[in-house]
């Protein structure tokens, strides 16, 4: 048996076709073809080397019961990703229950392999294998994913656009500073668009968090829109260029747990800033807008925490990555709060704008960071963490 290569196996099927040696597929290169005997299939699986990739197995079967080779294959965690096709005359009928239980890709008729069908089916098996990505938080059943566990809570706490009547705004009740803050907040929120792009890139090959990131991005997109519409009623036009700025790489941004921690901090600080702005203004519509946006950011922080917890449970590597990111953002506030929106967009007026908001609402940062630290304690499983110094101490014990 050739070692360290991609393989297809034919077990007890297609006696008229004798795949031997290698098959050349333009898209996938050279594919080794094996035909292990049914009574030796278990040994065949054990003899596959660490570098061997068993992409697809074609197994003969009657359709009345699961072929023994399929059960043997699915008993090995190593071959969870291997695609299975049962070849028999039962193709085209009702799919038996065992096919779903044993994750059978399809049931094919022998006639499907006539002519170019052999090569076509081999390529389909390769495509199915390569399309099924490996997810570190994979669950066998879709509804067990974390996204689906938090969906109801997240969806039922969403505010309705009909809650706001922007026509009832009273511009005379807003001073220049508040209009300035409204403008800067609208611009800052444009940064969530490239943030959503980055989430989907960084979580490529994952389903649960990616599904939630789509919901998060849709909610965040409303933040810029509603504030820009408020400004429009004040005669202030927001330029489209702010939606085109792309974020720059972030520090220590090479792990998912670190990325989630940075966004926990970002959302917590944004939530407290919105709450503070809402408390200070007397204009009722803008007050309502800022309250709703602050509530959104709190919900987002909580959801980011849930996904962080999923990564950190039982993973020291993820715990370390999350704590490192927490230390980076919490330890040094000498240059201002360093909210990511100001840090990542130095070319945009949002960098100065967020610092102006932070300077006026300085107490909001302490309130936000207390919430962050409470989440850090749970992620690190250490109730003694009360400051960035404690985070550094904890990191020394983990690294």
C-alpha positions as CSV (number, residue, x, y, z in Angstrom):
1,X,0.0,0.0,0.0
2,X,1.4,3.4,-1.0
3,X,1.8,5.6,2.1
4,X,0.8,9.2,2.8
5,X,-1.7,9.8,0.0
6,X,-5.4,10.4,-0.6
7,X,-7.4,7.2,-1.1
8,X,-10.8,5.9,-2.3
9,X,-11.9,2.4,-1.3
10,X,-14.4,0.0,-3.0
11,X,-15.7,-2.7,-0.8
12,X,-17.8,-5.6,-2.1
13,X,-19.3,-3.6,-5.0
14,X,-18.9,-3.0,-8.7
15,X,-17.4,-6.4,-9.7
16,X,-17.3,-5.4,-13.3
17,X,-15.0,-2.5,-12.5
18,X,-11.6,-3.2,-11.1
19,X,-10.1,0.0,-9.8
20,X,-6.4,-0.6,-9.2
21,X,-3.4,1.7,-8.7
22,X,-4.2,5.3,-9.1
23,X,-6.9,7.5,-10.7
24,X,-6.0,11.0,-12.0
25,X,-8.5,13.7,-11.2
26,X,-7.7,17.1,-12.6
27,X,-8.9,18.9,-9.6
28,X,-7.5,16.6,-6.9
29,X,-4.4,15.1,-8.5
30,X,-3.5,11.4,-8.1
31,X,-5.9,9.4,-6.0
32,X,-5.0,5.8,-4.8
33,X,-7.7,3.2,-5.4
34,X,-8.1,0.3,-3.0
35,X,-10.4,-2.7,-3.0
36,X,-10.1,-4.4,0.4
37,X,-12.0,-7.6,1.0
38,X,-15.1,-7.3,3.3
39,X,-13.6,-9.7,5.8
40,X,-10.3,-7.8,5.9
41,X,-11.8,-4.3,6.0
42,X,-11.1,-3.7,9.7
43,X,-7.5,-4.6,9.2
44,X,-7.3,-2.3,6.2
45,X,-8.5,0.6,8.3
46,X,-5.9,-0.1,11.0
47,X,-3.1,-0.4,8.4
48,X,-3.8,3.1,7.0
49,X,-0.9,5.4,7.9
50,X,-1.1,8.7,9.7
51,X,-0.5,10.5,6.5
52,X,-3.2,8.6,4.6
53,X,-6.5,10.3,3.8
54,X,-9.4,8.0,3.3
55,X,-11.7,10.4,1.4
56,X,-14.5,8.1,0.3
57,X,-15.7,4.5,0.6
58,X,-18.0,2.8,-1.8
59,X,-19.7,-0.2,-0.2
60,X,-22.0,-2.8,-1.7
61,X,-25.4,-3.3,0.0
62,X,-28.9,-4.5,-0.4
63,X,-30.6,-1.6,1.3
64,X,-32.4,-3.7,3.8
65,X,-29.7,-3.3,6.5
66,X,-26.5,-1.3,7.0
67,X,-23.5,-2.9,5.4
68,X,-21.0,-4.3,8.0
69,X,-18.2,-2.3,6.4
70,X,-20.0,1.0,7.0
71,X,-20.6,0.2,10.7
72,X,-16.9,-0.7,11.1
73,X,-15.8,2.6,9.5
74,X,-18.1,4.7,11.7
75,X,-16.7,3.0,14.8
76,X,-13.5,4.9,14.2
77,X,-13.4,8.6,15.1
78,X,-10.5,9.0,12.7
79,X,-12.8,8.4,9.8
80,X,-15.7,10.7,10.8
81,X,-15.0,12.8,7.8
82,X,-14.8,10.0,5.3
83,X,-17.7,10.0,2.9
84,X,-19.7,6.8,2.4
85,X,-21.7,5.7,-0.6
86,X,-23.7,2.5,-0.6
87,X,-23.9,0.9,-4.1
88,X,-27.0,-1.4,-4.6
89,X,-30.2,-1.9,-6.6
90,X,-32.2,-0.1,-3.8
91,X,-31.0,3.3,-5.1
92,X,-33.7,5.7,-5.9
93,X,-36.2,4.4,-3.3
94,X,-36.9,5.6,0.2
95,X,-33.7,6.3,2.2
96,X,-33.5,3.8,5.1
97,X,-33.0,5.1,8.6
98,X,-29.6,3.5,9.0
99,X,-28.3,5.6,6.2
100,X,-28.9,8.8,8.2
101,X,-27.7,7.2,11.5
102,X,-24.4,6.2,9.9
103,X,-23.9,9.4,7.9
104,X,-24.2,7.8,4.5
105,X,-23.8,10.4,1.7
106,X,-25.9,8.7,-0.9
107,X,-27.2,5.3,-2.2
108,X,-26.1,4.7,-5.8
109,X,-27.1,2.2,-8.4
110,X,-24.4,0.1,-10.1
111,X,-25.5,1.6,-13.4
112,X,-24.5,5.0,-12.2
113,X,-20.9,4.0,-12.7
114,X,-21.2,3.0,-16.4
115,X,-19.0,4.9,-18.9
116,X,-17.6,8.1,-17.3
117,X,-19.7,7.4,-14.2
118,X,-16.8,5.8,-12.4
119,X,-14.7,8.9,-12.7
120,X,-17.6,11.2,-12.0
121,X,-18.6,9.4,-8.8
122,X,-15.0,9.3,-7.6
123,X,-14.8,13.0,-8.1
124,X,-18.1,13.6,-6.3
125,X,-16.7,11.6,-3.3
126,X,-13.6,13.7,-3.3
127,X,-15.6,16.9,-3.5
128,X,-17.8,15.8,-0.6
129,X,-14.8,15.0,1.5
130,X,-13.0,18.3,0.9
131,X,-16.2,20.3,1.3
132,X,-16.9,18.9,4.8
133,X,-14.6,21.0,6.9
134,X,-13.4,20.0,10.4
135,X,-14.8,22.1,13.2
136,X,-13.2,22.0,16.6
137,X,-16.6,22.5,18.2
138,X,-18.4,20.1,15.9
139,X,-21.7,18.6,17.2
140,X,-23.3,15.6,15.5
141,X,-26.7,17.4,15.5
142,X,-27.3,20.9,14.3
143,X,-29.6,22.0,17.2
144,X,-26.8,21.1,19.7
145,X,-24.6,24.0,18.3
146,X,-24.1,26.9,20.7
147,X,-25.6,29.2,18.1
148,X,-28.9,27.4,18.3
149,X,-28.8,27.3,22.1
150,X,-28.6,31.1,22.4
151,X,-30.7,32.0,19.4
152,X,-34.1,32.3,21.2
153,X,-32.7,34.5,23.9
154,X,-30.8,36.7,21.4
155,X,-33.8,37.0,19.0
156,X,-36.4,37.7,21.6
157,X,-34.4,40.5,23.1
158,X,-33.9,42.3,19.8
159,X,-35.5,45.8,19.6
160,X,-38.0,46.6,16.9
161,X,-37.4,49.5,14.5
162,X,-41.0,50.5,15.0
163,X,-40.1,51.4,18.6
164,X,-38.5,54.6,17.3
165,X,-40.3,57.6,15.8
166,X,-37.5,59.8,14.5
167,X,-40.0,62.4,13.4
168,X,-40.6,63.3,17.0
169,X,-37.0,64.5,17.5
170,X,-36.6,67.9,19.1
171,X,-33.3,69.3,17.7
172,X,-33.4,72.3,20.0
173,X,-32.8,70.0,22.9
174,X,-29.4,68.8,21.6
175,X,-26.3,70.9,22.2
176,X,-23.3,70.9,19.9
177,X,-21.3,68.4,21.9
178,X,-24.2,65.9,21.8
179,X,-24.5,66.3,18.0
180,X,-20.8,65.8,17.8
181,X,-21.1,62.6,19.8
182,X,-24.0,61.4,17.7
183,X,-21.9,62.0,14.6
184,X,-18.8,60.2,15.9
185,X,-20.9,57.2,17.2
186,X,-22.5,56.8,13.7
187,X,-19.0,56.8,12.1
188,X,-17.5,54.4,14.7
189,X,-20.2,51.9,14.1
190,X,-19.3,51.6,10.5
191,X,-16.3,49.6,11.8
192,X,-18.4,46.6,12.5
193,X,-18.8,45.9,8.7
194,X,-15.1,45.0,8.2
195,X,-15.3,43.3,11.6
196,X,-18.0,40.9,10.3
197,X,-15.8,40.3,7.2
198,X,-12.9,39.3,9.5
199,X,-15.1,37.1,11.7
200,X,-16.2,35.0,8.7
201,X,-12.6,34.8,7.4
202,X,-11.2,33.8,10.8
203,X,-13.9,31.3,11.4
204,X,-13.9,29.7,8.0
205,X,-14.8,26.1,8.3
206,X,-16.9,26.6,11.3
207,X,-20.7,26.8,11.5
208,X,-22.0,27.8,15.0
209,X,-20.2,31.1,15.7
210,X,-20.3,32.0,12.0
211,X,-24.1,31.8,12.0
212,X,-24.2,34.1,15.1
213,X,-21.7,36.5,13.5
214,X,-24.2,37.0,10.7
215,X,-26.9,38.0,13.2
216,X,-24.4,40.2,15.1
217,X,-23.4,42.0,11.9
218,X,-27.0,42.7,10.9
219,X,-27.7,44.2,14.3
220,X,-24.6,46.3,14.3
221,X,-25.4,47.6,10.8
222,X,-28.5,49.2,12.3
223,X,-26.4,51.2,14.8
224,X,-24.8,53.4,12.1
225,X,-28.1,53.6,10.1
226,X,-30.3,54.8,13.0
227,X,-27.8,57.4,14.2
228,X,-27.2,58.6,10.7
229,X,-30.9,59.1,10.2
230,X,-31.1,61.1,13.5
231,X,-28.3,63.3,12.1
232,X,-30.2,63.7,8.8
233,X,-33.1,65.3,10.7
234,X,-30.5,67.7,12.2
235,X,-29.2,68.6,8.8
236,X,-25.9,66.7,9.3
237,X,-24.9,64.4,6.4
238,X,-22.6,61.4,7.1
239,X,-20.2,60.6,4.3
240,X,-20.1,57.1,2.8
241,X,-16.3,57.0,3.0
242,X,-16.5,56.0,6.6
243,X,-18.2,52.7,5.6
244,X,-15.3,52.0,3.3
245,X,-12.4,52.1,5.8
246,X,-11.0,48.7,6.6
247,X,-9.6,47.7,9.9
248,X,-5.9,47.0,10.4
249,X,-4.5,43.8,12.0
250,X,-4.9,43.7,15.7
251,X,-2.3,42.7,18.3
252,X,-2.0,39.0,19.3
253,X,-4.8,38.3,16.8
254,X,-3.9,34.8,15.9
255,X,-6.4,32.8,17.9
256,X,-10.2,32.7,18.0
257,X,-10.3,32.9,21.8
258,X,-8.2,36.1,21.7
259,X,-10.4,37.6,19.0
260,X,-13.5,36.9,21.1
261,X,-12.0,38.4,24.2
262,X,-11.1,41.6,22.4
263,X,-14.7,41.9,21.2
264,X,-16.0,41.2,24.7
265,X,-14.0,44.3,25.8
266,X,-15.1,46.3,22.8
267,X,-18.8,45.5,23.4
268,X,-18.7,46.1,27.2
269,X,-17.1,49.5,26.7
270,X,-19.4,50.5,23.9
271,X,-22.4,49.5,26.1
272,X,-21.3,51.6,29.0
273,X,-20.5,54.6,26.8
274,X,-24.0,54.5,25.2
275,X,-25.6,54.2,28.6
276,X,-23.7,57.2,29.9
277,X,-24.6,59.2,26.8
278,X,-28.2,58.3,27.2
279,X,-28.2,59.3,30.8
280,X,-26.8,62.8,30.0
281,X,-29.0,63.8,27.1
282,X,-32.5,65.3,27.6
283,X,-33.6,64.8,24.0
284,X,-36.1,61.9,24.3
285,X,-35.6,60.2,20.8
286,X,-31.8,60.3,20.9
287,X,-31.9,59.1,24.6
288,X,-34.1,56.2,23.5
289,X,-31.7,55.3,20.6
290,X,-28.6,55.4,22.8
291,X,-30.4,53.2,25.4
292,X,-31.3,50.6,22.8
293,X,-27.8,50.6,21.3
294,X,-26.3,50.2,24.8
295,X,-28.6,47.3,25.4
296,X,-27.5,45.7,22.1
297,X,-23.8,46.0,23.0
298,X,-24.4,44.3,26.4
299,X,-26.2,41.5,24.6
300,X,-23.4,41.1,22.2
301,X,-20.8,41.0,24.9
302,X,-22.7,38.2,26.7
303,X,-22.9,36.2,23.4
304,X,-19.2,36.7,22.7
305,X,-18.6,35.4,26.2
306,X,-20.7,32.2,25.6
307,X,-18.6,31.4,22.6
308,X,-15.4,32.2,24.5
309,X,-16.4,29.8,27.2
310,X,-17.0,27.1,24.7
311,X,-13.4,27.5,23.5
312,X,-11.8,27.9,26.9
313,X,-13.5,24.9,28.6
314,X,-10.8,22.3,28.9
315,X,-8.3,24.2,26.7
316,X,-5.4,25.9,28.4
317,X,-4.3,27.3,25.0
318,X,-7.6,29.2,24.6
319,X,-7.5,30.4,28.2
320,X,-4.0,31.8,27.7
321,X,-5.0,33.5,24.4
322,X,-8.1,35.1,26.0
323,X,-6.1,36.3,29.1
324,X,-3.3,37.7,26.9
325,X,-5.9,39.8,24.9
326,X,-7.6,40.9,28.1
327,X,-4.3,42.1,29.5
328,X,-3.4,44.0,26.3
329,X,-6.6,46.0,26.4
330,X,-7.1,46.4,30.2
331,X,-3.5,47.1,31.4
332,X,-2.7,50.4,29.8
333,X,-5.1,53.2,29.5
334,X,-2.6,56.0,29.6
335,X,-3.4,56.9,25.9
336,X,-7.1,56.9,26.5
337,X,-9.4,53.9,26.8
338,X,-8.0,52.4,23.6
339,X,-11.3,51.1,22.4
340,X,-10.7,49.0,19.3
341,X,-12.7,51.4,17.0
342,X,-10.2,54.1,17.8
343,X,-7.2,51.8,17.6
344,X,-8.0,50.1,14.3
345,X,-9.0,53.2,12.4
346,X,-6.3,55.9,13.0
347,X,-7.0,57.1,9.4
348,X,-10.6,57.9,10.3
349,X,-12.1,60.8,12.3
350,X,-13.6,58.0,14.5
351,X,-10.2,57.7,16.3
352,X,-10.4,61.2,17.7
353,X,-14.2,61.1,18.1
354,X,-14.2,58.1,20.4
355,X,-11.5,59.6,22.5
356,X,-13.6,62.7,22.9
357,X,-16.6,60.6,24.1
358,X,-14.3,58.6,26.4
359,X,-12.8,61.7,27.9
360,X,-16.3,63.0,28.8
361,X,-17.6,59.7,30.0
362,X,-14.5,58.4,31.7
363,X,-16.4,56.6,34.4
364,X,-18.0,54.3,31.9
365,X,-14.7,52.5,31.3
366,X,-14.4,51.4,34.9
367,X,-17.9,50.1,34.9
368,X,-17.3,48.2,31.6
369,X,-14.0,46.7,32.8
370,X,-15.6,45.4,35.9
371,X,-17.9,43.4,33.7
372,X,-15.1,42.2,31.6
373,X,-13.1,41.1,34.7
374,X,-16.1,39.1,35.9
375,X,-16.1,37.2,32.6
376,X,-12.3,36.8,32.7
377,X,-12.7,35.2,36.2
378,X,-15.1,32.6,34.8
379,X,-13.0,31.9,31.7
380,X,-9.8,31.5,33.8
381,X,-11.6,29.6,36.5
382,X,-10.0,31.9,39.1
383,X,-12.2,34.1,41.4
384,X,-9.1,36.0,42.6
385,X,-8.7,38.0,39.4
386,X,-9.6,41.6,40.2
387,X,-7.3,43.6,37.9
388,X,-4.9,43.5,35.0
389,X,-2.1,42.7,37.4
390,X,-4.0,39.6,38.5
391,X,-4.4,38.6,34.9
392,X,-0.6,38.8,34.5
393,X,-0.1,36.7,37.6
394,X,-2.6,34.1,36.3
395,X,-0.8,34.0,32.9
396,X,2.5,33.2,34.7
397,X,0.9,30.1,36.2
398,X,-0.5,28.9,32.9
399,X,2.4,29.5,30.6
